[in-house]
């Protein structure tokens, strides 16, 4: 069963968008605690195949509880999907789902370092065996790099003040605990208004560090074009994002992949009829889907979720 602590967002909408059919082959590229995966498996009705990926060791343990011959789990980054499918002997898939961001169990486990309310080691890696922890980054980064990360990935207007406060604090002691960092940020921001008093002052800084440490935006931008050639004609790509930085990447990718000129405005201005241009590899399906008021009331995390869907056409993927 899916982890009881985590409520999957846009569950019905995402699985419906995939148009799951028995006998098909699908990918859940962000398994989490298995909420979407279990619903996809129910749609397969004992036939077909679901391949799930996740880089989190806790997700791997959750996947081991699923006893279904249609289900295969691999611990991997979702950019490694082409290699993973090749190892499994799978050439084409009938749908892929990406549920981006962080899951509730990851936040709730203070040992992972994602929570700004519960004290724990400042790690923040989704895969604790790979890459640099948030604490290690804070220990080595210069004020300018800290400012850029907090500003660009957290959309934090007080980024420079926060970066300077971190540099000053680490001169006295390593900044390696979550509550320690949250207090440094709160002091740096002070009484300056944000316009939303419901949000902890350190929320954007924690978001920025998590995105940077896990290379989330780079991973997403790398993965989307790698998925398209794996989709069979008529297959669906469904992506759930939780903040504007992710959604912007998804929106632009799907839009450019659905335009004959690839979204290049210079080519769009040329005097060439659209029917003379190569066909597009994707077609957008409907408009962006957001959680209903009822779902947001049941699960506040759904408030910022956006689901975008595209369908693979019969046209070839343009050469890079």
N, C-alpha and C positions, 0 to 999 in steps of 0.2 A: 504494500500500500504506500501511497505518497505520504511524506512526512506530515503529521498532523499539525505541525507548527507553521507550515507554509501554505498559503492560499494562492493558487495560481491565478494570475490576472488575465482577464479576457479569455477565459478557458473555452467557453462555448463558441465565441466568435472566431478564435484562432483555429480551432479544430474544424469548424465549419468552412473557414476560408481555404483550408487544405483540400477540401472535398475528398476526404478519405474514402477509399473503396476497398473491399476485400480483395486480396491478391496483389495489392500495390506494394511498392517499396518506398518507405518514408524515412526522413531524418529529423530527429529532434537534436539540434546542434547545441542546445543549452539545457541539458537534462534537469539540473537543479535537484529537486526532490521528487521528480517524476509525475507531477500533476498532469501536465499536458501529455506526457508519454502514455500514461495509463488510459487516457481518453482516446488517444490514437489507436492503441492496442484494442480497445473495445470496438472501434470501427473496423478493424481488420478481421474480426470475428474468427480468429484462429487460422487465418491464411495470410499470405504476404509477409512483409518484413518491416521491422522498425529498428533502425540503427540510432543509438543515442550517444552523444559525446558530452563530456564535461571535464574540465581540468581540475576540479575540486575533489580531493580525496574523500570528503564526506559524501559527495554526490555518488562517488563510486560505491561506497558502502550502502547507500540507499538503493542503488541499482541492483545490488546483489540480492535484494529481497524480492525482486520481480522474477517469478518462475513462469516463463512463457516462451515456448519454442520460437515464437516470431520475434523475440526481443534479443538484441545484441548491444552491449555497452562497451565503449572504448574510452579510456581516460586520455583525453587529448584536447588541445586548443581547437576551436572550430575552424581556424584557418587550415588545419591539417586534415580537413574533411576529404579532399581528393585522394590523399595518400591512404587514409583510413578505408575508404570505399574500395580502392584498388587492392588493398591487402585482403579484403573480404570478397573479392571477385565480383563486385557490383559495378556495372558500367553506367546505368542510368537510374534515376530516382523519380518518383511521382509526386514528391512534395518535400519541402524543407521548412522547418520552423526555427526561428531564432527569438528567444525571449531574453532580451539583454538586461544588463544591470546586475543587481545583487539580490539574493534571496533573504527572506526573513530569518531562517536559521543561521545564515552567515552573520547577520547583524547581531542576533541574540547571543551568539557564542562569544563571550568577551575575550577568549583566547585567540580569536582570529584577528582582533584589532580593528574591526570595522565600526564598532559602536562608539559614539562619543559620550554616551551616558554611563555605560558600565566600564570600569577600569580594566585594562588589559594591556598586553604588549602591543606596541605599535607596528604590527606586521602588514596587514591589508592585502597580502598576496592571495589570490584565489587558488593558486597552486603553490603551497609553501615550500616546495622543493626546487622551484625555479625562480630566478630573478632576484632583484634587490627589494628588501623590505622598505616600508615607509620610513622606519627609524633610520635605516642605513642611508637613505636618500637625504633625510633631514640633516644627518651628521656631516655630509660632504658637500651639499649644494651651496653655492654662493647666493647672496641675497638676490641678485638679478635673476638667476634661474628659478629660485623659489617664487619670486614675484610672477614670473611668466607662467609657471605651472598653475599657481593658485588663480591667477587672472584668466588664463586661457581655458583651463579645464573646469574651473569652479565658477566662472563668470562672476568673480568676486571683485567688487569695486574698491575694497580696502586691502587689496592684495599686497601692495608695497608695505603698508603699515604692519600687516601680519608677518610678512617675510622678515622685516627688520626685527620684530619682536622675537621670532624664532631664533634668529642669529644671536641676539643678545642673550636669550635664555640658555642656549647651548654652550655659551662661554662659561657658564657656571656649572652646568650639569647636562648630561646627554638627554635629549628629548626623545624618550623611548616608551612612554606610556600614553594611552589614549586620553585619559582625564587630564593629564599634564598638558597635552597639546590643546585640548579644548579650553582649558583655563588661560593658556597663553593667548589664544585667539580672542577669547571673550574680553580679556584685558586690553588687547590691542585695538579692538573695535570700540570698546567703551560704550558710551551712551548714544553713539551716532545712530540715527534711525535707518532701518532697512525697509520699512513699509510693510513688513510682515512679522509681527511679534510672535507668531506661532512657531517660527523657525529658530532653532538654536543658532547663535552667532557663528559656531564652528562648522555648521552643516556644509557650506560651500567649500571650505578648506578640506574637510574630510572627503568630500566627493572628488575634488581635484586630485588629491593624493592617490585615492583608490584608482581613478581612471588612469593616472600617469604610471603608477607602479605596475598595473596589469596591462598596460598598453591597449586599453579597451577601444579607443577610437581608431588606432592604427590597425588593430586586429579586425575590426568591423569593415574598414575600408579595403583591407586586403581580401577578406572572405567573400564579400558580395560578388565580385566578378569571378571568383573561383567556383562559386556555386552554380552559376548560370549554365556553363557547358555540361554540368552533370544532370540537368533537368531534362526529362523526356518532354516531347511536345504535349502541351496541355497541363504540365505539372505546375504546381503553385509554389511560390516563395512567399512566406508570411513572416513579418518581422515586427516584434513588439519592442518599442523603445520607451524610455522613462524620463529623458530630458532632451532639451533642444539640440544639444551637440550631436547626440546619436541620431535623432530623428532627421536632422538636416542632412546627414550623410545618406541615410536610407532614402529620403525623399528625392534628393538630387540624383542618386544612382538609378532609382526606378524611373525617374522622369527622363534622364538622358538615354537609358536603355530602351525606352519606348518611343524615342523620336528618331526619324530617319537620318537626321544630321548629328545624332549623338549628343544633342543638347548644345552644340557649338553654335553660338549666335552668328559667327562669321560665315559659316556654311549655310545657315538658314537664310542669309541675305543674298546668296547667289541665285541667279536666274535658272534654277533647275527644278523641274516639276517633281513633286514628292514621289509620284509613281515611278519615276526614273531612278530613284535612289534605292539602295539596298533595303530589304525589309528589316524590321527591328526584332531583336531577340526576345524582348519582353513586351507584354501589354499590361498596363495597369488595370487592376480589378477594383472598381468602385472608388470611393473616397476613403480618406483616413477614418478609422473606426476608433472611438473612444469609449471608455467605460460608462455604463448607465449610472444614473443617480443612485439607484438601488445598490449596484455593486460598490460604488464609492462609499456608500454608507456602511456596508458590510465590511469593506476592506479599503481603508483610506489610502493604502499604497497605490490603488488603481487610479487615483485622481490624475496622475501625470502620465498615464500609459497611453500610447498611440500605436495602433496596429495598421500597417500598410501591407498591401497584397499585390503581387504581380503574377502573371501567367506566362509560361514559356511558349513562344510561337514556334512555327516550323522553320523560321529563317535561321541561317547560321549565325554564330557569334562572330562579329567582325574581328579580324586579326589585330592584335595589339600593336 
